[in-house]
Amino acid sequence: MPMSFVERAQLHQHIDLGSELFLLLFIVGINALILPSAFFEVNGIIFSNDGLKIETMLLPVKVKFDDIVSLTAPNYLVWAVLRTKRGFYLINRRDITNFNELYGLLAPKLPSEALE
């Protein structure tokens, strides 16, 4: 859509600035909804003795157990939130097939106040 604006400008065609600004704001709004999942949603978790390897859409991250601040898994949400010292990750419990097993393995490694 923005490229059609550029092409019309190059060809000196009529450009409705109000419509183009609305379209640009619409695209920014859609991206604002989609981009957080690209950065924070977990595609897979590999559990090891020294920590977790969290695979996101962009890049894998290794997190030591000492760096995990909390793991919150409310029953009313599909998401579980894994907070670390550097940020947080959204774990979709429907996408992670063995989430209960992961939760059971991770619980003893964390301080008691870290689980909710």
VMD Tcl script that builds the backbone (N, CA, C; Angstrom):
set m [mol new atoms 348]
animate dup $m
set s [atomselect $m all]
$s set {name element resname resid chain x y z} {
  {N N MET 1 A 0.801 -1.191 0.000}
  {CA C MET 1 A 0.000 0.000 0.000}
  {C C MET 1 A 0.856 1.273 0.000}
  {N N PRO 2 A 1.887 1.343 0.832}
  {CA C PRO 2 A 2.734 2.536 0.741}
  {C C PRO 2 A 3.445 2.651 -0.603}
  {N N MET 3 A 3.762 1.517 -1.212}
  {CA C MET 3 A 4.445 1.573 -2.503}
  {C C MET 3 A 3.514 2.111 -3.593}
  {N N SER 4 A 2.208 1.869 -3.477}
  {CA C SER 4 A 1.290 2.448 -4.457}
  {C C SER 4 A 1.294 3.972 -4.334}
  {N N PHE 5 A 1.439 4.487 -3.116}
  {CA C PHE 5 A 1.562 5.931 -2.915}
  {C C PHE 5 A 2.808 6.460 -3.614}
  {N N VAL 6 A 3.923 5.762 -3.461}
  {CA C VAL 6 A 5.179 6.183 -4.094}
  {C C VAL 6 A 5.032 6.155 -5.618}
  {N N GLU 7 A 4.417 5.107 -6.138}
  {CA C GLU 7 A 4.260 4.997 -7.588}
  {C C GLU 7 A 3.363 6.104 -8.135}
  {N N ARG 8 A 2.248 6.398 -7.447}
  {CA C ARG 8 A 1.370 7.478 -7.894}
  {C C ARG 8 A 2.072 8.828 -7.830}
  {N N ALA 9 A 2.921 9.014 -6.821}
  {CA C ALA 9 A 3.671 10.269 -6.721}
  {C C ALA 9 A 4.669 10.392 -7.863}
  {N N GLN 10 A 5.299 9.300 -8.232}
  {CA C GLN 10 A 6.266 9.332 -9.341}
  {C C GLN 10 A 5.583 9.594 -10.680}
  {N N LEU 11 A 4.372 9.078 -10.832}
  {CA C LEU 11 A 3.637 9.259 -12.090}
  {C C LEU 11 A 2.803 10.542 -12.097}
  {N N HIS 12 A 2.910 11.337 -11.026}
  {CA C HIS 12 A 2.195 12.611 -10.898}
  {C C HIS 12 A 0.683 12.426 -10.984}
  {N N GLN 13 A 0.187 11.339 -10.389}
  {CA C GLN 13 A -1.253 11.108 -10.346}
  {C C GLN 13 A -1.825 11.762 -9.095}
  {N N HIS 14 A -3.165 11.807 -9.037}
  {CA C HIS 14 A -3.845 12.429 -7.903}
  {C C HIS 14 A -3.580 11.620 -6.624}
  {N N ILE 15 A -3.225 12.321 -5.554}
  {CA C ILE 15 A -2.963 11.689 -4.259}
  {C C ILE 15 A -3.852 12.353 -3.223}
  {N N ASP 16 A -4.684 11.552 -2.569}
  {CA C ASP 16 A -5.516 12.054 -1.479}
  {C C ASP 16 A -4.734 11.861 -0.184}
  {N N LEU 17 A -4.209 12.939 0.349}
  {CA C LEU 17 A -3.316 12.866 1.507}
  {C C LEU 17 A -4.023 12.309 2.747}
  {N N GLY 18 A -5.285 12.648 2.938}
  {CA C GLY 18 A -6.032 12.133 4.084}
  {C C GLY 18 A -6.164 10.620 4.053}
  {N N SER 19 A -6.487 10.091 2.880}
  {CA C SER 19 A -6.611 8.634 2.734}
  {C C SER 19 A -5.266 7.942 2.934}
  {N N GLU 20 A -4.217 8.542 2.403}
  {CA C GLU 20 A -2.891 7.941 2.550}
  {C C GLU 20 A -2.428 7.952 4.003}
  {N N LEU 21 A -2.701 9.031 4.739}
  {CA C LEU 21 A -2.329 9.072 6.161}
  {C C LEU 21 A -3.134 8.065 6.976}
  {N N PHE 22 A -4.433 7.936 6.656}
  {CA C PHE 22 A -5.253 6.935 7.342}
  {C C PHE 22 A -4.711 5.534 7.076}
  {N N LEU 23 A -4.350 5.258 5.838}
  {CA C LEU 23 A -3.818 3.952 5.477}
  {C C LEU 23 A -2.488 3.685 6.183}
  {N N LEU 24 A -1.642 4.703 6.261}
  {CA C LEU 24 A -0.368 4.548 6.958}
  {C C LEU 24 A -0.578 4.271 8.446}
  {N N LEU 25 A -1.501 4.982 9.084}
  {CA C LEU 25 A -1.812 4.733 10.497}
  {C C LEU 25 A -2.411 3.345 10.699}
  {N N PHE 26 A -3.212 2.905 9.746}
  {CA C PHE 26 A -3.789 1.565 9.818}
  {C C PHE 26 A -2.695 0.501 9.767}
  {N N ILE 27 A -1.736 0.667 8.878}
  {CA C ILE 27 A -0.630 -0.290 8.754}
  {C C ILE 27 A 0.220 -0.289 10.019}
  {N N VAL 28 A 0.505 0.874 10.563}
  {CA C VAL 28 A 1.278 0.957 11.804}
  {C C VAL 28 A 0.527 0.278 12.941}
  {N N GLY 29 A -0.792 0.460 13.003}
  {CA C GLY 29 A -1.605 -0.195 14.039}
  {C C GLY 29 A -1.581 -1.709 13.926}
  {N N ILE 30 A -1.706 -2.221 12.722}
  {CA C ILE 30 A -1.653 -3.675 12.519}
  {C C ILE 30 A -0.282 -4.215 12.915}
  {N N ASN 31 A 0.777 -3.520 12.527}
  {CA C ASN 31 A 2.125 -3.959 12.893}
  {C C ASN 31 A 2.335 -3.913 14.400}
  {N N ALA 32 A 1.756 -2.932 15.068}
  {CA C ALA 32 A 1.881 -2.848 16.525}
  {C C ALA 32 A 1.221 -4.044 17.205}
  {N N LEU 33 A 0.212 -4.622 16.581}
  {CA C LEU 33 A -0.429 -5.808 17.143}
  {C C LEU 33 A 0.352 -7.081 16.854}
  {N N ILE 34 A 1.021 -7.140 15.719}
  {CA C ILE 34 A 1.698 -8.359 15.292}
  {C C ILE 34 A 3.136 -8.443 15.791}
  {N N LEU 35 A 3.863 -7.340 15.823}
  {CA C LEU 35 A 5.289 -7.378 16.150}
  {C C LEU 35 A 5.616 -7.888 17.553}
  {N N PRO 36 A 4.827 -7.584 18.587}
  {CA C PRO 36 A 5.188 -8.150 19.906}
  {C C PRO 36 A 5.239 -9.667 19.914}
  {N N SER 37 A 4.351 -10.317 19.168}
  {CA C SER 37 A 4.409 -11.777 19.132}
  {C C SER 37 A 5.659 -12.262 18.418}
  {N N ALA 38 A 6.157 -11.490 17.472}
  {CA C ALA 38 A 7.391 -11.873 16.787}
  {C C ALA 38 A 8.587 -11.805 17.731}
  {N N PHE 39 A 8.580 -10.861 18.645}
  {CA C PHE 39 A 9.702 -10.710 19.560}
  {C C PHE 39 A 9.563 -11.563 20.824}
  {N N PHE 40 A 8.343 -11.710 21.331}
  {CA C PHE 40 A 8.165 -12.296 22.661}
  {C C PHE 40 A 7.499 -13.664 22.687}
  {N N GLU 41 A 6.841 -14.098 21.622}
  {CA C GLU 41 A 6.160 -15.387 21.649}
  {C C GLU 41 A 7.158 -16.522 21.452}
  {N N VAL 42 A 7.002 -17.544 22.257}
  {CA C VAL 42 A 7.902 -18.685 22.241}
  {C C VAL 42 A 7.378 -19.737 21.267}
  {N N ASN 43 A 8.242 -20.172 20.348}
  {CA C ASN 43 A 7.887 -21.257 19.433}
  {C C ASN 43 A 8.252 -22.620 20.000}
  {N N GLY 44 A 9.284 -22.665 20.812}
  {CA C GLY 44 A 9.720 -23.922 21.403}
  {C C GLY 44 A 10.668 -23.673 22.560}
  {N N ILE 45 A 10.703 -24.620 23.477}
  {CA C ILE 45 A 11.585 -24.530 24.639}
  {C C ILE 45 A 12.339 -25.842 24.769}
  {N N ILE 46 A 13.646 -25.737 24.915}
  {CA C ILE 46 A 14.484 -26.911 25.146}
  {C C ILE 46 A 15.023 -26.806 26.556}
  {N N PHE 47 A 14.704 -27.791 27.365}
  {CA C PHE 47 A 15.097 -27.823 28.768}
  {C C PHE 47 A 16.430 -28.555 28.892}
  {N N SER 48 A 17.401 -27.943 29.588}
  {CA C SER 48 A 18.686 -28.595 29.817}
  {C C SER 48 A 19.063 -28.436 31.285}
  {N N ASN 49 A 20.178 -29.018 31.687}
  {CA C ASN 49 A 20.590 -28.965 33.093}
  {C C ASN 49 A 20.982 -27.562 33.545}
  {N N ASP 50 A 21.529 -26.755 32.635}
  {CA C ASP 50 A 22.001 -25.428 33.029}
  {C C ASP 50 A 21.002 -24.315 32.752}
  {N N GLY 51 A 19.927 -24.585 32.017}
  {CA C GLY 51 A 18.939 -23.548 31.745}
  {C C GLY 51 A 17.990 -23.938 30.633}
  {N N LEU 52 A 17.363 -22.932 30.068}
  {CA C LEU 52 A 16.408 -23.129 28.989}
  {C C LEU 52 A 16.939 -22.509 27.705}
  {N N LYS 53 A 16.660 -23.154 26.597}
  {CA C LYS 53 A 16.908 -22.550 25.291}
  {C C LYS 53 A 15.529 -22.213 24.737}
  {N N ILE 54 A 15.259 -20.918 24.641}
  {CA C ILE 54 A 13.961 -20.442 24.205}
  {C C ILE 54 A 14.070 -20.041 22.744}
  {N N GLU 55 A 13.235 -20.649 21.918}
  {CA C GLU 55 A 13.238 -20.360 20.491}
  {C C GLU 55 A 12.072 -19.430 20.170}
  {N N THR 56 A 12.401 -18.224 19.743}
  {CA C THR 56 A 11.388 -17.274 19.307}
  {C C THR 56 A 11.410 -17.203 17.786}
  {N N MET 57 A 10.558 -16.385 17.223}
  {CA C MET 57 A 10.499 -16.276 15.778}
  {C C MET 57 A 11.786 -15.672 15.215}
  {N N LEU 58 A 12.405 -14.778 15.961}
  {CA C LEU 58 A 13.589 -14.101 15.445}
  {C C LEU 58 A 14.883 -14.830 15.735}
  {N N LEU 59 A 15.113 -15.200 16.994}
  {CA C LEU 59 A 16.371 -15.847 17.333}
  {C C LEU 59 A 16.246 -16.641 18.625}
  {N N PRO 60 A 17.048 -17.687 18.783}
  {CA C PRO 60 A 17.014 -18.451 20.032}
  {C C PRO 60 A 17.778 -17.715 21.137}
  {N N VAL 61 A 17.310 -17.905 22.365}
  {CA C VAL 61 A 17.912 -17.246 23.524}
  {C C VAL 61 A 18.162 -18.314 24.586}
  {N N LYS 62 A 19.344 -18.284 25.202}
  {CA C LYS 62 A 19.633 -19.181 26.314}
  {C C LYS 62 A 19.425 -18.423 27.619}
  {N N VAL 63 A 18.645 -19.012 28.507}
  {CA C VAL 63 A 18.331 -18.397 29.790}
  {C C VAL 63 A 18.739 -19.363 30.893}
  {N N LYS 64 A 19.570 -18.901 31.804}
  {CA C LYS 64 A 19.937 -19.714 32.955}
  {C C LYS 64 A 18.805 -19.676 33.978}
  {N N PHE 65 A 18.738 -20.720 34.798}
  {CA C PHE 65 A 17.684 -20.777 35.805}
  {C C PHE 65 A 17.785 -19.630 36.798}
  {N N ASP 66 A 18.992 -19.143 37.069}
  {CA C ASP 66 A 19.176 -18.026 37.983}
  {C C ASP 66 A 18.602 -16.724 37.432}
  {N N ASP 67 A 18.481 -16.622 36.120}
  {CA C ASP 67 A 17.981 -15.408 35.497}
  {C C ASP 67 A 16.458 -15.344 35.430}
  {N N ILE 68 A 15.778 -16.436 35.725}
  {CA C ILE 68 A 14.323 -16.457 35.653}
  {C C ILE 68 A 13.758 -15.824 36.912}
  {N N VAL 69 A 12.907 -14.809 36.712}
  {CA C VAL 69 A 12.301 -14.095 37.836}
  {C C VAL 69 A 11.000 -14.761 38.255}
  {N N SER 70 A 10.128 -15.078 37.293}
  {CA C SER 70 A 8.853 -15.711 37.638}
  {C C SER 70 A 8.273 -16.431 36.428}
  {N N LEU 71 A 7.374 -17.333 36.722}
  {CA C LEU 71 A 6.597 -18.035 35.706}
  {C C LEU 71 A 5.146 -17.979 36.150}
  {N N THR 72 A 4.346 -17.242 35.403}
  {CA C THR 72 A 2.940 -17.059 35.729}
  {C C THR 72 A 2.101 -17.763 34.674}
  {N N ALA 73 A 1.207 -18.631 35.124}
  {CA C ALA 73 A 0.331 -19.358 34.197}
  {C C ALA 73 A -1.102 -19.310 34.721}
  {N N PRO 74 A -1.789 -18.171 34.546}
  {CA C PRO 74 A -3.176 -18.081 35.019}
  {C C PRO 74 A -4.090 -19.028 34.251}
  {N N ASN 75 A -5.059 -19.581 34.944}
  {CA C ASN 75 A -5.970 -20.544 34.303}
  {C C ASN 75 A -6.871 -19.885 33.269}
  {N N TYR 76 A -7.162 -18.611 33.428}
  {CA C TYR 76 A -8.096 -17.930 32.538}
  {C C TYR 76 A -7.430 -17.393 31.265}
  {N N LEU 77 A -6.109 -17.512 31.151}
  {CA C LEU 77 A -5.399 -17.067 29.955}
  {C C LEU 77 A -4.754 -18.241 29.235}
  {N N VAL 78 A -4.632 -18.118 27.926}
  {CA C VAL 78 A -3.927 -19.127 27.137}
  {C C VAL 78 A -2.424 -18.960 27.314}
  {N N TRP 79 A -1.991 -17.748 27.631}
  {CA C TRP 79 A -0.579 -17.426 27.736}
  {C C TRP 79 A -0.034 -17.692 29.122}
  {N N ALA 80 A 1.159 -18.206 29.171}
  {CA C ALA 80 A 1.955 -18.241 30.389}
  {C C ALA 80 A 3.073 -17.220 30.181}
  {N N VAL 81 A 3.405 -16.474 31.212}
  {CA C VAL 81 A 4.409 -15.428 31.094}
  {C C VAL 81 A 5.655 -15.851 31.855}
  {N N LEU 82 A 6.742 -15.985 31.144}
  {CA C LEU 82 A 8.038 -16.312 31.734}
  {C C LEU 82 A 8.843 -15.022 31.794}
  {N N ARG 83 A 9.026 -14.495 33.008}
  {CA C ARG 83 A 9.792 -13.262 33.181}
  {C C ARG 83 A 11.227 -13.594 33.547}
  {N N THR 84 A 12.153 -12.939 32.869}
  {CA C THR 84 A 13.569 -13.090 33.162}
  {C C THR 84 A 14.118 -11.726 33.567}
  {N N LYS 85 A 15.385 -11.697 33.927}
  {CA C LYS 85 A 16.004 -10.431 34.301}
  {C C LYS 85 A 16.098 -9.481 33.114}
  {N N ARG 86 A 16.155 -10.004 31.913}
  {CA C ARG 86 A 16.301 -9.173 30.717}
  {C C ARG 86 A 14.984 -8.848 30.037}
  {N N GLY 87 A 13.907 -9.543 30.363}
  {CA C GLY 87 A 12.641 -9.289 29.686}
  {C C GLY 87 A 11.613 -10.336 30.035}
  {N N PHE 88 A 10.701 -10.592 29.104}
  {CA C PHE 88 A 9.673 -11.602 29.330}
  {C C PHE 88 A 9.392 -12.332 28.018}
  {N N TYR 89 A 8.790 -13.510 28.153}
  {CA C TYR 89 A 8.429 -14.329 27.006}
  {C C TYR 89 A 7.010 -14.830 27.203}
  {N N LEU 90 A 6.242 -14.870 26.133}
  {CA C LEU 90 A 4.871 -15.356 26.159}
  {C C LEU 90 A 4.856 -16.785 25.645}
  {N N ILE 91 A 4.384 -17.685 26.476}
  {CA C ILE 91 A 4.316 -19.099 26.110}
  {C C ILE 91 A 2.854 -19.448 25.879}
  {N N ASN 92 A 2.509 -19.765 24.651}
  {CA C ASN 92 A 1.155 -20.184 24.340}
  {C C ASN 92 A 1.033 -21.651 24.730}
  {N N ARG 93 A 0.232 -21.910 25.741}
  {CA C ARG 93 A 0.134 -23.276 26.255}
  {C C ARG 93 A -0.459 -24.251 25.252}
  {N N ARG 94 A -1.193 -23.757 24.279}
  {CA C ARG 94 A -1.737 -24.631 23.242}
  {C C ARG 94 A -0.670 -25.021 22.233}
  {N N ASP 95 A 0.314 -24.145 22.016}
  {CA C ASP 95 A 1.370 -24.434 21.044}
  {C C ASP 95 A 2.450 -25.352 21.606}
  {N N ILE 96 A 2.736 -25.238 22.895}
  {CA C ILE 96 A 3.739 -26.087 23.536}
  {C C ILE 96 A 3.019 -27.359 23.978}
  {N N THR 97 A 3.303 -28.468 23.306}
  {CA C THR 97 A 2.530 -29.696 23.527}
  {C C THR 97 A 2.688 -30.247 24.936}
  {N N ASN 98 A 3.879 -30.177 25.504}
  {CA C ASN 98 A 4.116 -30.734 26.837}
  {C C ASN 98 A 4.295 -29.620 27.861}
  {N N PHE 99 A 3.375 -28.654 27.881}
  {CA C PHE 99 A 3.529 -27.521 28.778}
  {C C PHE 99 A 3.477 -27.955 30.241}
  {N N ASN 100 A 2.587 -28.869 30.591}
  {CA C ASN 100 A 2.493 -29.318 31.984}
  {C C ASN 100 A 3.782 -30.012 32.425}
  {N N GLU 101 A 4.392 -30.768 31.536}
  {CA C GLU 101 A 5.670 -31.408 31.837}
  {C C GLU 101 A 6.773 -30.354 32.012}
  {N N LEU 102 A 6.794 -29.369 31.141}
  {CA C LEU 102 A 7.762 -28.276 31.273}
  {C C LEU 102 A 7.568 -27.534 32.585}
  {N N TYR 103 A 6.330 -27.248 32.926}
  {CA C TYR 103 A 6.018 -26.562 34.179}
  {C C TYR 103 A 6.484 -27.391 35.375}
  {N N GLY 104 A 6.271 -28.691 35.312}
  {CA C GLY 104 A 6.708 -29.584 36.386}
  {C C GLY 104 A 8.224 -29.671 36.503}
  {N N LEU 105 A 8.939 -29.643 35.376}
  {CA C LEU 105 A 10.400 -29.673 35.405}
  {C C LEU 105 A 10.996 -28.344 35.863}
  {N N LEU 106 A 10.328 -27.261 35.514}
  {CA C LEU 106 A 10.844 -25.937 35.827}
  {C C LEU 106 A 10.552 -25.517 37.266}
  {N N ALA 107 A 9.468 -25.991 37.830}
  {CA C ALA 107 A 9.053 -25.576 39.177}
  {C C ALA 107 A 10.115 -25.837 40.254}
  {N N PRO 108 A 10.759 -26.980 40.316}
  {CA C PRO 108 A 11.764 -27.191 41.361}
  {C C PRO 108 A 13.022 -26.335 41.190}
  {N N LYS 109 A 13.279 -25.866 39.997}
  {CA C LYS 109 A 14.478 -25.070 39.729}
  {C C LYS 109 A 14.329 -23.606 40.133}
  {N N LEU 110 A 13.101 -23.167 40.375}
  {CA C LEU 110 A 12.828 -21.758 40.657}
  {C C LEU 110 A 12.570 -21.536 42.140}
  {N N PRO 111 A 12.829 -20.316 42.619}
  {CA C PRO 111 A 12.454 -20.007 44.003}
  {C C PRO 111 A 10.945 -20.094 44.173}
  {N N SER 112 A 10.478 -20.354 45.372}
  {CA C SER 112 A 9.049 -20.568 45.593}
  {C C SER 112 A 8.210 -19.350 45.250}
  {N N GLU 113 A 8.733 -18.141 45.418}
  {CA C GLU 113 A 7.946 -16.943 45.087}
  {C C GLU 113 A 7.911 -16.663 43.594}
  {N N ALA 114 A 8.659 -17.411 42.802}
  {CA C ALA 114 A 8.704 -17.178 41.349}
  {C C ALA 114 A 7.556 -17.843 40.632}
  {N N LEU 115 A 6.895 -18.800 41.243}
  {CA C LEU 115 A 5.778 -19.500 40.606}
  {C C LEU 115 A 4.468 -18.901 41.074}
  {N N GLU 116 A 3.588 -18.664 40.119}
  {CA C GLU 116 A 2.259 -18.132 40.449}
  {C C GLU 116 A 1.213 -18.920 39.704}
}
mol reanalyze $m
mol bondsrecalc $m
mol representation Tube
mol addrep $m
